[in-house]
């Protein structure tokens, strides 16, 4: 059944205290402010204040009683719901048709307990009625107190009006009555505060009366509902008794079924013993398997520990190998750098070799030109021998021829030695030749008897022999145009000495040999450096 919501009644005792705290015109503040006037005239203040306190106390008592009534109603509702639940459980228990006498005894005990609960509910209902009667009496008393409060308020208003009229009418009083006027004003203020408090208390009491009336109505309605529910519970108890009688009749059939159940239980006990024995055997087997598995687990743990140790060792080795790899990478980077240096040097050496080959080709060309010039010089020498034989003595001509032959041979030997010179020396070699012999033009060496240098009618084949002596002297003068060093002199016999040219050739050969020795030293140093570097790499790879 639906329950009505309980109405919460405000605490009338606490509300005046709050209003007195928050309001500056509260009784406490008025007592502290106007204590002197009340000492002089205590009759007015004591009567009003005592009346308000009595009303507040009555209202608080009524509120407490209402709260108690609401709690009792809640308890009654709970008991009623519990009784209903127990009745439903009893019905279920009766409908389930238990197979033992103990269940019937429980039913009987339960019915007796429910009857006691019903009696208790009746007694509580009677108490509630009595409390309601008392509450109605209190309500009548509160109404009477409200009427009294109204009368007091009217009297206070009348006194205030009189006091104000006295104040207004006594404005023409002399200065000696000023103190009386001040006291009268203070009393008026006190009366006004008390009037305000009385009005507030009256409104609160009205609200409390209304709340009490509403609560009483709800209590009466709930009491009527409880009476109805009690009647329903009594009818249900009668039904339960009928069902209990019916269950007694069914007890006999249940006993027969109970005997059959006992026989079946004995058979089940026997089966249970057999099952227990089989289970014990299986349990022993399970225990043995568990022991074996525990041994295997211990072995597996040991193996796992070994594997962990081996893994740790492998990690350490991996760390070492990583360090070695880092060193190897660093060395490889160093090797790469050295290889780059070596490649650059090799490219530089290749360039030098190519330059030397080019220089060698130039030297070969110069050598070929020297051979050609040498042949031409030999031809011119033979011609000079003929001319000299015709003009001068044979001895002088032979000396001159031998000097030219020795010079041409030494020049060819210097050209052969120039093959060993590097690019710089070969480059300046042709310049030296040009500087020593101005007869070389456009990179080609001209011999003594080469045409174009000995020009004149004496060297023309079609000319007459009259000009042979002029051509001889012209050739001798052309020979004198050479840059002969100071070391070339003629001895007493008139022969030419070419020691100066021998000295120049020897100096050139020494320069070439010194340059070759420097380059060979550099190459040896490079070879030793590369050999040491290769041995160092082989040693490190062997240690790894």
C-alpha positions as CSV (number, residue, x, y, z in Angstrom):
1,X,0.0,0.0,0.0
2,X,1.1,3.5,-0.7
3,X,2.5,5.5,2.2
4,X,2.0,9.2,2.6
5,X,5.1,11.4,2.8
6,X,6.0,12.5,6.3
7,X,5.7,16.3,6.9
8,X,8.8,17.8,8.5
9,X,7.9,20.3,11.2
10,X,10.5,23.1,11.8
11,X,12.2,23.2,15.1
12,X,10.5,26.0,16.9
13,X,13.0,26.1,19.7
14,X,16.0,26.7,17.5
15,X,14.3,29.3,15.2
16,X,13.8,31.9,18.0
17,X,17.4,31.5,19.0
18,X,18.6,32.1,15.4
19,X,16.4,35.1,15.0
20,X,17.6,36.5,18.3
21,X,21.2,36.1,17.1
22,X,20.8,37.7,13.8
23,X,18.4,40.4,14.8
24,X,19.9,43.4,16.7
25,X,16.5,43.9,18.3
26,X,16.5,40.5,19.9
27,X,15.7,40.0,23.6
28,X,19.3,39.5,24.5
29,X,20.4,42.7,22.8
30,X,17.5,44.6,24.2
31,X,18.4,43.4,27.7
32,X,22.0,44.6,27.2
33,X,21.1,48.0,25.8
34,X,18.2,49.0,28.0
35,X,19.1,47.3,31.3
36,X,18.7,50.6,33.3
37,X,15.0,51.2,32.3
38,X,14.1,47.6,33.1
39,X,15.8,47.9,36.5
40,X,13.6,50.9,37.2
41,X,10.4,49.3,35.8
42,X,10.7,45.5,35.8
43,X,7.0,44.7,35.8
44,X,6.5,45.4,32.0
45,X,9.5,43.5,30.7
46,X,9.3,40.5,33.0
47,X,5.7,39.8,32.1
48,X,6.2,40.0,28.3
49,X,9.5,38.1,28.3
50,X,8.2,35.3,30.4
51,X,5.1,34.9,28.2
52,X,7.2,34.6,25.0
53,X,9.5,32.1,26.7
54,X,6.6,30.0,27.9
55,X,5.1,30.0,24.4
56,X,8.5,28.9,22.9
57,X,8.9,26.1,25.4
58,X,5.4,24.8,24.7
59,X,5.9,24.9,20.9
60,X,9.2,23.0,21.3
61,X,7.6,20.4,23.5
62,X,4.8,20.0,20.9
63,X,7.3,19.6,18.1
64,X,9.2,16.9,20.1
65,X,6.0,15.0,20.7
66,X,5.1,15.2,17.0
67,X,8.6,13.9,16.2
68,X,8.0,11.0,18.6
69,X,4.7,10.3,17.0
70,X,6.2,10.2,13.5
71,X,8.9,7.8,14.7
72,X,6.3,5.5,16.2
73,X,4.4,5.6,13.0
74,X,7.5,4.7,11.1
75,X,8.1,1.8,13.5
76,X,4.5,0.7,13.0
77,X,4.9,0.7,9.3
78,X,8.1,-1.3,9.6
79,X,6.5,-3.8,11.8
80,X,3.5,-4.1,9.5
81,X,5.8,-4.7,6.5
82,X,7.7,-7.2,8.5
83,X,4.5,-9.0,9.5
84,X,3.4,-9.1,5.8
85,X,6.8,-10.5,4.8
86,X,6.6,-13.2,7.4
87,X,3.1,-14.1,6.3
88,X,4.3,-14.4,2.8
89,X,7.2,-16.6,3.9
90,X,4.8,-18.7,5.9
91,X,2.6,-19.2,2.8
92,X,5.7,-20.2,0.8
93,X,6.7,-22.6,3.5
94,X,3.3,-24.1,3.6
95,X,3.1,-24.4,-0.2
96,X,6.5,-26.0,-0.4
97,X,5.2,-28.9,1.8
98,X,8.3,-29.8,3.8
99,X,8.7,-33.5,4.7
100,X,9.5,-33.2,8.4
101,X,7.6,-32.6,11.7
102,X,10.0,-30.0,12.7
103,X,8.8,-27.8,9.9
104,X,5.3,-28.0,11.3
105,X,6.5,-27.0,14.7
106,X,8.2,-24.1,13.1
107,X,5.0,-23.1,11.4
108,X,3.1,-23.2,14.7
109,X,5.8,-21.2,16.5
110,X,5.7,-18.7,13.6
111,X,1.9,-18.4,13.9
112,X,2.0,-17.8,17.6
113,X,4.7,-15.2,17.0
114,X,2.6,-13.4,14.5
115,X,-0.3,-13.4,16.9
116,X,1.9,-11.8,19.5
117,X,3.0,-9.2,16.9
118,X,-0.6,-8.4,16.2
119,X,-1.4,-7.9,19.8
120,X,1.7,-5.6,20.1
121,X,0.4,-3.7,17.1
122,X,-2.9,-3.2,18.8
123,X,-1.3,-2.0,22.0
124,X,0.9,0.5,20.0
125,X,-2.2,1.7,18.2
126,X,-3.9,2.3,21.5
127,X,-0.9,4.2,22.7
128,X,-0.9,6.3,19.6
129,X,-4.6,7.2,20.2
130,X,-3.8,8.3,23.7
131,X,-0.9,10.4,22.4
132,X,-3.1,12.0,19.8
133,X,-5.6,12.9,22.5
134,X,-2.9,14.5,24.5
135,X,-1.7,16.4,21.5
136,X,-5.1,17.7,20.8
137,X,-5.2,18.9,24.4
138,X,-1.9,20.6,23.9
139,X,-3.2,22.3,20.8
140,X,-6.1,23.7,22.7
141,X,-3.7,25.0,25.3
142,X,-1.6,26.6,22.6
143,X,-4.6,28.3,21.2
144,X,-5.4,29.7,24.6
145,X,-1.8,30.9,24.9
146,X,-2.1,32.6,21.5
147,X,-5.2,34.4,22.6
148,X,-3.4,35.6,25.7
149,X,-0.4,36.7,23.6
150,X,-2.7,38.7,21.3
151,X,-4.2,40.4,24.4
152,X,-0.7,41.2,25.7
153,X,0.2,42.7,22.3
154,X,-2.8,44.9,22.3
155,X,-1.9,46.1,25.8
156,X,1.6,46.8,24.7
157,X,0.4,48.8,21.7
158,X,-1.8,50.9,23.9
159,X,1.1,51.6,26.3
160,X,3.3,52.6,23.4
161,X,0.7,54.9,22.1
162,X,0.3,56.5,25.5
163,X,4.0,56.9,25.9
164,X,4.3,58.5,22.5
165,X,1.5,60.9,23.3
166,X,3.2,61.8,26.6
167,X,6.5,62.5,24.7
168,X,4.7,64.6,22.1
169,X,2.7,66.5,24.7
170,X,5.7,67.1,27.0
171,X,7.9,68.9,24.4
172,X,7.3,72.2,26.2
173,X,8.7,70.8,29.5
174,X,11.7,72.6,30.9
175,X,15.3,71.3,30.8
176,X,15.1,69.7,34.3
177,X,12.7,67.1,32.8
178,X,15.0,66.1,29.9
179,X,16.2,63.0,31.8
180,X,12.6,61.8,32.2
181,X,12.0,62.2,28.5
182,X,15.1,60.2,27.6
183,X,14.0,57.4,29.9
184,X,10.6,57.4,28.3
185,X,12.1,57.2,24.8
186,X,14.2,54.3,25.9
187,X,11.1,52.5,27.3
188,X,9.3,53.2,24.0
189,X,12.2,51.6,22.1
190,X,12.1,48.6,24.4
191,X,8.4,48.2,24.0
192,X,8.7,48.4,20.2
193,X,11.3,45.6,20.3
194,X,9.1,43.5,22.5
195,X,6.2,44.1,20.2
196,X,8.2,43.0,17.2
197,X,9.3,39.9,19.1
198,X,5.8,39.1,20.1
199,X,4.5,39.5,16.5
200,X,7.2,37.2,15.3
201,X,6.5,34.6,18.0
202,X,2.8,34.8,17.2
203,X,3.5,34.1,13.5
204,X,5.7,31.2,14.4
205,X,3.1,29.8,16.7
206,X,0.5,30.1,14.0
207,X,2.8,28.2,11.6
208,X,3.5,25.6,14.2
209,X,-0.3,25.2,14.9
210,X,-0.9,24.7,11.2
211,X,1.9,22.1,10.9
212,X,0.6,20.3,14.0
213,X,-2.9,20.2,12.5
214,X,-1.5,18.8,9.3
215,X,0.6,16.2,11.1
216,X,-2.4,15.2,13.2
217,X,-4.5,14.7,10.1
218,X,-1.7,12.5,8.6
219,X,-1.4,10.6,11.9
220,X,-5.1,9.9,11.9
221,X,-5.1,8.8,8.3
222,X,-2.1,6.5,8.9
223,X,-3.7,5.1,12.0
224,X,-6.8,4.2,10.0
225,X,-4.6,2.6,7.4
226,X,-2.8,0.6,10.1
227,X,-6.2,-0.6,11.4
228,X,-7.2,-1.8,8.0
229,X,-3.9,-3.5,7.5
230,X,-4.2,-5.2,10.9
231,X,-7.6,-6.5,9.9
232,X,-6.1,-7.8,6.7
233,X,-3.3,-9.5,8.7
234,X,-5.8,-11.1,11.0
235,X,-7.6,-12.5,8.0
236,X,-4.4,-13.8,6.6
237,X,-3.6,-15.4,10.0
238,X,-6.9,-17.3,9.8
239,X,-6.0,-18.5,6.3
240,X,-2.6,-19.6,7.6
241,X,-4.3,-21.6,10.3
242,X,-6.5,-23.3,7.8
243,X,-3.4,-24.1,5.6
244,X,-1.6,-25.4,8.7
245,X,-4.5,-27.8,9.3
246,X,-4.3,-28.9,5.8
247,X,-0.5,-29.4,6.1
248,X,-1.2,-31.7,9.1
249,X,-3.3,-33.9,6.9
250,X,-0.5,-34.0,4.3
251,X,2.0,-34.9,7.0
252,X,1.1,-38.6,6.9
253,X,1.8,-38.9,3.2
254,X,5.0,-37.0,3.8
255,X,6.1,-39.6,6.5
256,X,5.7,-42.4,4.0
257,X,7.8,-40.5,1.5
258,X,10.3,-39.9,4.3
259,X,10.7,-43.6,4.9
260,X,11.4,-44.1,1.2
261,X,13.8,-41.3,1.4
262,X,15.6,-42.9,4.3
263,X,16.1,-46.1,2.3
264,X,17.4,-44.2,-0.6
265,X,19.7,-42.3,1.7
266,X,21.2,-45.5,3.0
267,X,21.9,-46.6,-0.5
268,X,23.4,-43.3,-1.3
269,X,25.6,-43.6,1.8
270,X,27.0,-46.9,0.5
271,X,27.6,-45.4,-2.9
272,X,29.3,-42.5,-1.1
273,X,31.7,-44.8,0.8
274,X,32.7,-46.4,-2.5
275,X,33.2,-43.0,-4.1
276,X,35.3,-41.9,-1.2
277,X,37.6,-44.9,-1.5
278,X,38.0,-44.3,-5.2
279,X,38.6,-40.6,-4.6
280,X,41.3,-41.4,-2.0
281,X,43.1,-43.6,-4.5
282,X,42.9,-40.9,-7.1
283,X,44.1,-38.4,-4.5
284,X,47.1,-40.5,-3.8
285,X,47.9,-40.6,-7.5
286,X,47.5,-36.8,-7.7
287,X,49.9,-36.4,-4.8
288,X,52.5,-38.5,-6.5
289,X,52.1,-36.6,-9.7
290,X,52.4,-33.3,-7.8
291,X,55.7,-34.6,-6.1
292,X,57.1,-35.5,-9.5
293,X,56.0,-32.2,-11.0
294,X,57.7,-30.4,-8.0
295,X,61.0,-32.2,-8.7
296,X,60.7,-31.3,-12.4
297,X,60.0,-27.7,-11.4
298,X,63.1,-27.6,-9.2
299,X,65.2,-29.0,-12.1
300,X,63.7,-26.5,-14.4
301,X,64.5,-23.7,-11.9
302,X,68.1,-24.8,-11.7
303,X,68.3,-24.9,-15.5
304,X,66.7,-21.5,-15.6
305,X,69.3,-20.2,-13.2
306,X,72.0,-21.7,-15.4
307,X,70.5,-20.1,-18.5
308,X,70.3,-16.8,-16.7
309,X,74.0,-17.0,-15.8
310,X,74.9,-18.0,-19.4
311,X,72.8,-15.1,-20.7
312,X,74.6,-12.7,-18.4
313,X,77.9,-14.0,-19.7
314,X,76.7,-13.7,-23.3
315,X,75.7,-10.1,-22.6
316,X,79.1,-9.3,-21.2
317,X,80.7,-10.9,-24.2
318,X,78.4,-9.0,-26.5
319,X,79.4,-5.8,-24.7
320,X,83.1,-6.7,-25.2
321,X,82.5,-7.5,-28.8
322,X,80.7,-4.2,-29.2
323,X,83.7,-2.4,-27.8
324,X,85.9,-4.3,-30.1
325,X,83.7,-3.5,-33.0
326,X,83.8,0.2,-32.1
327,X,87.6,0.0,-32.0
328,X,87.5,-1.8,-35.4
329,X,85.2,0.9,-36.8
330,X,87.5,3.6,-35.5
331,X,90.5,1.8,-37.0
332,X,88.6,1.3,-40.3
333,X,87.9,5.0,-40.4
334,X,91.6,5.6,-39.8
335,X,92.4,3.1,-42.6
336,X,90.0,4.8,-44.9
337,X,91.6,8.2,-44.2
338,X,95.1,6.7,-44.9
339,X,93.7,5.0,-48.0
340,X,92.4,8.4,-49.2
341,X,95.8,9.9,-48.5
342,X,97.5,7.0,-50.4
343,X,95.1,7.4,-53.3
344,X,95.8,11.1,-53.5
345,X,99.5,10.4,-53.4
346,X,99.1,7.7,-56.0
347,X,97.2,10.1,-58.2
348,X,99.9,12.6,-57.7
349,X,102.6,10.1,-58.5
350,X,100.6,9.0,-61.6
351,X,100.5,12.7,-62.7
352,X,104.2,12.9,-62.1
353,X,104.9,9.8,-64.1
354,X,102.8,11.1,-66.9
355,X,104.7,14.4,-66.8
356,X,108.0,12.4,-66.8
357,X,106.9,10.3,-69.7
358,X,106.0,13.5,-71.6
359,X,109.4,14.9,-70.6
360,X,111.0,11.7,-71.8
361,X,109.3,12.0,-75.1
362,X,110.5,15.5,-75.5
363,X,114.0,14.3,-74.5
364,X,113.9,11.6,-77.2
365,X,112.8,14.1,-79.7
366,X,115.7,16.3,-78.7
367,X,118.0,13.3,-78.8
368,X,116.9,12.5,-82.4
369,X,117.5,16.2,-83.3
370,X,120.9,16.0,-81.7
371,X,121.7,12.9,-83.8
372,X,120.7,14.7,-86.9
373,X,122.7,17.8,-85.9
374,X,125.6,15.5,-85.0
375,X,125.6,13.9,-88.5
376,X,125.4,17.4,-90.0
377,X,128.3,18.5,-87.8
378,X,130.4,15.5,-88.9
379,X,129.7,16.4,-92.5
380,X,130.7,20.0,-91.9
381,X,133.8,18.8,-90.1
382,X,134.9,16.7,-93.0
383,X,134.4,19.6,-95.3
384,X,136.4,21.8,-93.0
385,X,139.1,19.2,-93.0
386,X,139.3,19.4,-96.8
387,X,139.4,23.1,-96.8
388,X,142.0,23.3,-94.0
389,X,144.2,20.8,-95.8
390,X,144.2,23.0,-98.8
391,X,145.0,26.2,-96.9
392,X,147.0,25.3,-93.8
393,X,149.1,22.5,-92.6
394,X,147.7,19.2,-92.0
395,X,148.5,19.2,-88.2
396,X,146.4,22.2,-87.5
397,X,143.4,20.8,-89.4
398,X,143.6,17.5,-87.5
399,X,143.6,19.3,-84.1
400,X,140.6,21.3,-85.0
401,X,138.7,18.2,-86.2
402,X,139.5,16.2,-83.1
403,X,138.3,19.1,-80.9
404,X,135.0,19.3,-82.8
405,X,134.6,15.5,-82.6
406,X,135.2,15.5,-78.8
407,X,132.7,18.3,-78.3
408,X,129.9,16.6,-80.4
409,X,130.5,13.3,-78.5
410,X,130.2,15.1,-75.1
411,X,127.1,16.9,-76.2
412,X,125.4,13.6,-77.1
413,X,126.5,12.1,-73.8
414,X,124.9,15.0,-71.9
415,X,121.6,14.5,-73.8
416,X,121.5,10.9,-72.9
417,X,122.1,11.7,-69.2
418,X,119.2,14.2,-69.3
419,X,116.7,11.2,-69.6
420,X,116.9,10.7,-65.8
421,X,115.9,14.2,-64.9
422,X,112.4,15.0,-63.6
423,X,109.9,17.3,-65.1
424,X,111.4,20.5,-63.7
425,X,114.9,19.7,-64.8
426,X,113.8,18.6,-68.3
427,X,111.7,21.7,-68.6
428,X,114.7,23.9,-68.0
429,X,117.1,21.7,-70.0
430,X,116.0,22.9,-73.3
431,X,116.3,26.5,-72.0
432,X,119.9,25.8,-70.9
433,X,120.7,24.4,-74.3
434,X,119.2,27.5,-75.8
435,X,121.2,29.8,-73.5
436,X,124.5,28.0,-74.1
437,X,124.1,27.6,-77.9
438,X,122.2,30.4,-79.6
439,X,122.2,28.4,-82.7
440,X,119.2,26.4,-81.4
441,X,116.0,28.0,-82.6
442,X,112.3,26.9,-82.1
443,X,113.3,24.0,-79.9
444,X,115.7,22.5,-82.4
445,X,119.6,22.4,-82.2
446,X,121.4,23.5,-85.3
447,X,124.8,22.0,-86.1
448,X,127.9,23.9,-87.3
449,X,127.6,22.8,-90.8
450,X,123.9,23.1,-91.0
451,X,122.8,25.2,-94.0
452,X,121.4,28.5,-93.1
453,X,124.1,29.3,-90.5
454,X,127.0,29.1,-92.9
455,X,125.7,31.3,-95.6
456,X,127.8,32.7,-98.5
457,X,129.1,32.0,-101.9
458,X,131.7,29.6,-100.5
459,X,129.0,27.1,-99.3
460,X,127.1,27.1,-102.6
461,X,127.8,24.1,-104.7
462,X,127.5,26.0,-108.0
463,X,130.0,28.7,-106.9
464,X,133.6,28.9,-108.2
465,X,136.5,27.7,-106.1
466,X,137.7,31.2,-105.8
467,X,135.5,31.7,-102.9
468,X,136.6,28.6,-100.9
469,X,139.1,30.5,-98.8
470,X,136.4,33.1,-97.9
471,X,134.1,30.3,-96.8
472,X,136.8,28.7,-94.7
473,X,137.4,32.0,-92.8
474,X,133.7,32.6,-92.5
475,X,133.2,29.2,-90.9
476,X,136.1,29.9,-88.5
477,X,134.6,33.2,-87.6
478,X,131.3,31.4,-87.1
479,X,133.0,29.0,-84.7
480,X,134.4,32.0,-82.8
481,X,130.8,33.3,-82.3
482,X,130.1,30.3,-79.9
483,X,130.1,30.9,-76.2
484,X,133.3,29.1,-75.5
485,X,134.1,29.0,-71.8
486,X,137.3,30.4,-70.4
487,X,138.7,27.0,-69.7
488,X,139.0,26.3,-73.4
489,X,142.5,27.3,-74.4
490,X,145.0,26.4,-77.0
491,X,148.3,24.9,-76.0
492,X,151.7,25.6,-77.5
493,X,151.0,23.2,-80.3
494,X,147.8,25.0,-81.2
495,X,145.3,22.3,-80.2
496,X,142.0,23.1,-78.5
497,X,141.4,22.1,-74.9
498,X,137.6,21.3,-74.0
499,X,138.1,20.7,-70.3
500,X,135.4,23.4,-69.6
501,X,132.7,21.4,-71.4
502,X,133.7,18.2,-69.6
503,X,133.3,20.1,-66.3
504,X,129.8,21.3,-67.3
505,X,128.7,17.8,-68.3
506,X,130.0,16.3,-65.0
507,X,128.1,19.1,-63.0
508,X,124.9,18.3,-64.9
509,X,125.3,14.6,-64.3
510,X,125.9,15.3,-60.5
511,X,122.7,17.4,-60.4
512,X,120.7,14.6,-62.0
513,X,122.1,12.0,-59.6
514,X,121.3,14.2,-56.6
515,X,117.7,14.7,-57.7
516,X,117.3,11.0,-58.4
517,X,118.7,10.2,-54.9
518,X,116.3,12.6,-53.2
519,X,113.3,11.1,-55.1
520,X,114.5,7.6,-54.3
521,X,114.8,8.5,-50.6
522,X,111.2,9.8,-50.5
523,X,110.0,6.7,-52.2
524,X,111.8,4.5,-49.7
525,X,110.3,6.5,-46.8
526,X,106.8,6.0,-48.2
527,X,107.4,2.3,-48.8
528,X,108.6,1.8,-45.2
529,X,105.6,3.8,-43.9
530,X,103.1,1.7,-45.8
531,X,104.9,-1.5,-44.8
532,X,104.7,-0.6,-41.1
533,X,101.0,0.4,-41.4
534,X,100.2,-2.9,-43.1
535,X,102.0,-4.9,-40.3
536,X,100.1,-3.0,-37.7
537,X,96.7,-3.8,-39.3
538,X,97.7,-7.5,-39.6
539,X,98.7,-7.7,-36.0
540,X,95.4,-6.2,-34.8
541,X,93.4,-8.5,-37.0
542,X,95.4,-11.5,-35.7
543,X,94.8,-10.5,-32.0
544,X,91.1,-10.1,-32.7
